[in-house]
Amino acid sequence: MRDFSDGHGWLSINTATVRRQEGRERGLLDIVGQCEAQGIRAISPWRDQVAAAGLEATARAVKAAGLSLSGYCRGGMFTATDAAGLEAAAQDNRRAVDEAATLGAACLVLVVGALPGALDGRPRSKDIGLARRQVEDGLGALLEYARSCGMPLAIEPLHPMYAADRACVNTLEQALDLCDALDPAAGGDLGVAVDVYHTWWDPKLEAQVRRAGAARLLAFHVCDWLTPTTDLLNDRGMMGDGVIDIPKIRGWVEDALVAIGSWPHGALLLSATGLGLVAFGLYALILSRYGHIRSPDLDPTDALKRMGA
């Protein structure tokens, strides 16, 4: 594996992980400034943070700081109980594509949705098969629009504990099956975001990462799985503090990306798309055992060391 300890060129941070610092909410424009000061060269912002700061203001700040966007979080949530709900989801996803394009993101990350109403604690259906069909239909329609905007879509499979309320696509194999069904040419328009927190447990993970290859691997997210896990959403750990063998999985991803480096202008393609941003997300900085992140804690050198570089 490449050694990242002497540079931050491949480091990206998911801005949701540092939204709350020193007991208060930190605005996205402040976070952009913090990242610039710490030498973090890429971010993946969340839509609500961009909305609060303003889309154009965010675009200007990112450009002024010289940052890249390894991804944009998030689109998806395709499922609904009626036609009006499905159309509302479709319109919101098109807006997400437009925002991602304005910000120059490498991809739009998709959390696909699950049983309608379950996220609010009031599920209106038990038909997960229908939810998956709605996801495929909604994703197929969005893909055509995203292609017209030049915005790749990255399906993020979530851990099965989220199958009811957040995502009914729960394995990398499921996500790749969707990719192959909707984008058989594998031209870079549709791929996957591999998050070790959601996928580390999967006995097929190595084979599916290899199957994805450079054509489908659009993002790689890292943090750690703490034992015991006390919160199904927020109890994520700093790399090395939990049980995930991050260097092993990272090695699989890097091996799968090797082919693109041998293409004509392959190195340029890697840089342009952010495929190699192996520290993307840094969910380890999210609500880890410290509960919050203070400004001085944004130390990219320490974060890279914990990845097993």
N, C-alpha and C positions, 0 to 999 in steps of 0.2 A: 504494500500500500504506500501511497505517497505520504511524505512527512509534511504535516501542516504546522509544525510547532514554530517555524520561523516566519510565518506569514499568515495573513488573514484573508488572502485573496479568494478562498473558497468558502468563507464563513458568511452565513446569512442568519438573521435572527427574525423570528416571528414576533411581530410587535405586540401581539396579545400577551406575550410572556412577561412584558415589562410595563404593562399599562398601569399597574398599581405599584407605586413606590413610596416608601416612607409614610405609609398610611393614607395616601391620597391618590386620586386618579391623575395620571400624567398624560398630557395631550400628545397626539402623534407628532406634531411639529417639534415638540421638545425631545421626543424619542429620536427623531431623525438627527437632531443636533447632538444628542448623546452618542449615537452610533458613529457619527462623523468624528467626534472627538476621540473615541476609543479605537478608531481604525477599523471598524466593522464596515465592510464595503457593500453589503447587500442586505435587504430587508424583505419581509413578506408581510405587508400590512393587512389588517382586517377591515372589512367594508364599513362597519359602524364607526371605526376610528377615522377613516377617510371622510365619511359623511360629516362627522363632528368638526373636522379640520377644514373641510371643503376640498372638493376634487381638484380644482385648478391650483389652489394653494399648496396642496400636497404634491402635485406634479412639479410645481416650481421649486419647492423645498428639496425634494429628492434630487432634482437636476442640479441645484446649486451646491448640494452636499457631495455630488459626484457618486451617488449611490445607484446600484442596480436593484431591480425587483426580481427576486428568484421565483416569486409566485404571488398570487393575490387570493386572499381567503375571505369569503368563500362563496361559491355558487352551489347549486343543487337544490335540495329539499323539493323534489319534483312531485311528491305525492299529494293527493287531495281526495276529498269525498265526492266532489262534483266537478262539472265542466268549468264552472266559474273559478274554482280554486286552482284547477290545472292551468287555466289561462293566466291567472295571476302569477303563478309560479314561473310560467314561461316568460312573461314580460319581465319579471324581476331578474331572471337569469340573463336575458338579453341586456338589461342594464348593467349587470355585473360584467359581462363581456366588454361592453363599451367602456366601463370604468377601467378595467384591466388594460385595455388597449391604450387609453389616455395616459395611464401611468407607465406604460412600457413594460408590463410584467411579462415574464417568460412563459407563464401559464396561469390559467384560472383553476384553482383547486376546487373540486366538487365533493361535498358531503351530500349524498344523494337523497337522504330522507328515508322514512320508514312508515310505520302505521300512523295515519293522519290523527292528529290530536294527542298522540302519546307523549310528545315532548312537553305538553302543558299538563300532563297527568290525566287527560281525559280521552283515551283512545276511542275512536269512532269506528274502528274496524279491527278484526282479527285476521284478515286475509293478507298475509305477507306475500303470497304469490301475486296477488293483484298489485301490491305495492311495487314489487319487482318489475312487473309489466309496465306500470306507469313510469318507473325510472327509465326503462329502456326506451319507451316512446318519447319521453321528455328529453332524454339525452340525445336521441337521434335527431329531433327537431332542432335542439340547441346547436348541435354539431354543424349543421348547415349554416346557421347564422355565424357561428364562431369562425368557420372557414372563410366566410366573406370578409371578416374583420382581421384575419391573420392571427387569431388567438388560439393557441393550443389549449385543450381541456385535459385536466389531470384528475381521474377518478381516485379518490382516497378510500380504500376499504377500511372500515372501522372494526375494532374488536367486537366479537359477538355479543358482549354485554350491552352494546348499543343497538342491537338489531331491532328492538321494538320502537325506539324513539328517535334515533338519529340517522342510522344508515342500515338498510337491508342488504347492502353489499358488504360482506364481512371477511372475505378472503381475497388474496391477490389473484387467485385462479378465477373467482367470479368476475372481478374487475377486468381481467384480460379477456375472458369470454365475451364480455360486453364490447370491449375494444375490437375484437376480431369480428364480431357480428355487425358492428356499425361502421367499422373502418378497416375492411380487410386488406386494403393496400398498405396500411401501416406507414402512412406518409408523414407522420409527425403531428397530425391534427388532434389525435386522441391518444392519451396514454394514462399512466398511473402515478400516484404519489405514494411512495412506500414509507410508512411511518413505523419505526421499530416498536413503538408502544402498542400499536394495534396488530402487528403481524408476527412478532417474535416467537409466539407460541406455535405457529403453523408448521406441521411436519413437512408440508410441501413448499415451504418458503424458498429454499435454495433453488429448487427446480423451476419455480414460477418466476423468480428474479432472472434466472437464465433465459427462460422463455420470453420475458419482457424485452430484454436486450436494450440496446441503445435507442431503438425506434420507439419504445413505449415508456422508458424510465424518464419521467419529467421532473421528479422531485424526490428527495430523500430526507426524512425528518428523524431527528434523534432526541431521545431522553432516556429515562430508565424506569423499570417497573419495580416499585418498592414492595417489600414484604414485611409486615402485612400491608395490603392496600386498604386504606380507610375511607377513601372517597373515590367513587367510580369515575368522576370527571377531573378532579383537580389534584389528586394525589400522585403527581408524577415527580420523578427524582432526577437529580443531577447525574450525568453520565458517570458510571462507576459506582454509584451508591446502591444500585439495585441488581437484578439478576439477569438482565439482558446481555448477551455476548455481543456487544456493539461492534467491536473490531471484526468479528467473524462475518456478521451481516454486511458491514461496510465493505469487506473484502469481496463478498459475492456481488455487490452492486458495482464496485470498481471493475471487477472482471467482466461483468456484463457490458460495461461501457467501453471496454478496450477497443472493440471493433470500430467505433466511430472515430477514434483517434487516428486510425489508418486510412480513413477516407480522404479524398482531396479536400483541403481546407478543414479537416476534421477538428483541429484544435480551435479554429475560429468558431465552428458550430457549437462546440462545447461551451465556449465562453458566451456566445450569443444567447443560447437557450437556457443556460444555467443547469444543464444536466448533471454537472459534477459538483454542485453545491452540497457536499455531503454533510455539512453542518446546518443545512436549511432547517429552519423552524426553531432549533434549539429549545424544544419544549422542556428541556431540563431546567431552563430558567423560569419556567412557569410554576408558580405556586408549589415550589418544591418544599422540602421539609422546613425551609426557612419561612415559608408563608408569604413572603413578599421579597421584592428585590430593591435594594437601595442603589442609588446612582453609582457609588464606587464599586458595586458588585459586578458591573458590566465589564468584566475582564475577559476579553476574547482569548488571550493566551492560555489562561487556566481552562477555559471551556474546550479548547482544541486538545489540550493535553488529556482531558478526561475522556475524549473520544477514542483514545488508544492509539493516537498517531505515533 
